[in-house]
């Protein structure tokens, strides 16, 4: 997600990216994506924990047990934030003048870095939140984790100039717990920046992984693909339940393929000859899988007004494949499906008819909604005004 933004923002700004160098960690660097980093972008990679050290593993498990499901206190991220702060102060700030600071993190470790260096870098601060930090639909947080997270989050928001989130529903969910005047102030400082797809990534994926039969061997079946890890209340059983309702409009047998991490227990209990579990794949390969499939499936949590915009849905929108979204009608996914003319189904037992054709109007609606240039236009405008020294009120998009 960050790389997609950087590839557009570098056309207007000189950018320094401070990120993780995690070659030995749980989420190693993806060398295939390194090729797409623009040459004009300075990238500073900072190492984090050593996965091979027993002491680091033990500390990680201990902190994880104490701060269960915390959005902030995750030992390895927290340690990286401390080291990154020191490295930025020593290696980055002395070499360059900056006009705007932007922190982008699925959890909160990057915002913690911003908070720590802000006394030395008193410039406008933009914070991006991919997931809400309160009212989570997919997991339970220990009361201690919730208390610590919310204390830090209030400190982040006290210092922010512009907040970006992928949906308006997320902003409403997050700020509902704030008093009226404070809530309105935060909403005025919030811009909706939807997730995007990058056409070049999609094209490159097919060049690198051109063989459809590598994933789908039965030429007589309609192959429906689900990409993403399954966990918590959004488990494999939901994908299976939705997949069993799919019916091809040509009468072909429907096979649902799940590409992502799924618990071994789920695989043993969810036995269905029309459900195929695959290993997880890297990002570019996932884009190829989507384009080789006959149709794409997305499931959201039932009976929940979920504010999430899954990033894989943005990549789905970049393909020419039919997309079936199974979601609560009041969720953000359902609203996006209506805006982009996808097949939207509620959580019930009715069959879902799947067409293998996508009309030009639907393709146009997808492109208008989620291409990088369009989605990031509002962010570029806000950053430009902040860099020019505009007042806080002037930086907020309507």
C-alpha positions, 0 to 999 in steps of 0.5 A, a space after each residue: 500500500 505504501 509503495 503504491 502511494 510513493 509511486 504517485 507522490 514522488 511526481 510532486 514531492 521529494 520523498 524519503 521513506 524510512 522502513 523496515 529491513 526485515 530480512 530475517 523477520 516474520 515478514 521478509 522484504 519482497 525483492 520482486 517489489 524493489 524493482 518498482 521503487 522510483 529511483 528518485 525516492 530515498 529509502 532508509 532501511 532499518 533492521 529490527 529483531 533477529 528471528 534467530 535469537 532465543 532471547 528475542 523470541 522469548 521477549 516477543 511471546 512474553 509481551 504478546 501474552 501481556 498485551 494481547 492483540 494490542 495495536 501498539 505494544 507488539 514487541 518486535 514493532 515496538 523495538 523497531 520504533 525505538 531503534 528507528 527513532 534513534 536512527 532518524 535523529 542521527 542519520 536522516 534529520 541532519 542531512 535534509 530539510 523536511 516540510 511534511 511528515 507522514 506516518 503510515 502503519 497498519 498497526 501503530 508503531 510508525 505513529 509512535 516513531 512520529 510522536 517521538 521525533 516530533 519535538 525535533 521536527 515541528 512540521 505538519 504531521 499526516 497520519 494514515 490508519 488502514 485499520 480502525 484502532 477502536 471498535 474492532 470487528 475481527 478480534 478481542 483486545 485485552 483491557 490492558 492493551 485497550 487502555 495502553 493503545 487508547 492513551 497513545 492514540 489520543 496523544 497521536 491525535 492531539 498532534 495530527 494535522 491531517 488524518 487519512 482513512 480508506 473509508 468514511 465508515 471507518 472515520 465514523 466508527 473511530 471517532 464516535 467515542 469522542 466528545 461532540 466538539 472533539 469529534 467534529 474537529 477530528 472529522 474536519 481533519 480527516 480525508 478519505 483516501 481509498 485503497 488503490 490498484 496499480 495497473 503496472 503491478 497487474 501487468 507485470 504479475 501476468 508476465 512473471 506468472 503466465 501459466 493459469 494451469 499452475 493454479 487451476 487444472 480442471 478446464 471444465 470447472 469455473 474457478 473462483 478465487 479468494 486471496 487473503 489470510 483468514 483469522 478470528 471471526 473472519 475465518 475459513 468457514 465463512 469462505 466455505 459457506 459463501 463458496 457453497 452458494 455460488 452457481 455458474 451461469 453456464 452450469 459448470 461445477 464451481 471450485 473455490 480456491 483459497 490462497 492464504 494462511 488458514 489454520 490446520 484445524 479449519 482445513 481438517 474440519 472444512 472438508 469439501 471437494 469443491 474447496 481447495 486450499 493453497 499456500 500463501 503467495 507473495 504479492 505479485 503472484 497473488 495479482 496473477 492468481 486473481 487475473 487467472 481466476 474465472 471470478 473473485 470472492 470477497 467475504 466480510 463479517 456477517 451481521 456487523 457494520 464493518 468499516 473495513 476496505 480490504 486492500 485485496 478488494 482494491 486489487 480485485 477492482 483492477 482485474 477484469 474478473 467478476 467479483 462477488 462480495 458477500 457482506 452485511 448491507 450496511 458495511 463499507 464493503 457493501 457500499 463499495 460494491 454498489 458504487 462499483 457495480 459488483 455482485 453483492 450478496 447478503 449473508 443468507 442461504 440463497 444461491 449466488 449466480 456468477 457471471 463470467 462476463 464483466 460489462 464496460 460500465 462496471 469496468 469504468 466504475 472500477 477504474 474511476 473508484 480505485 486507480 492510484 491517480 484518482 484515489 490519491 488526488 485528495 491526499 496530494 492536495 492536502 500535502 501540498 497545502 500543508 507543505 506551503 504552510 497553510 493553516 490547519 483549517 485550509 488543509 482539510 478537504 471538504 
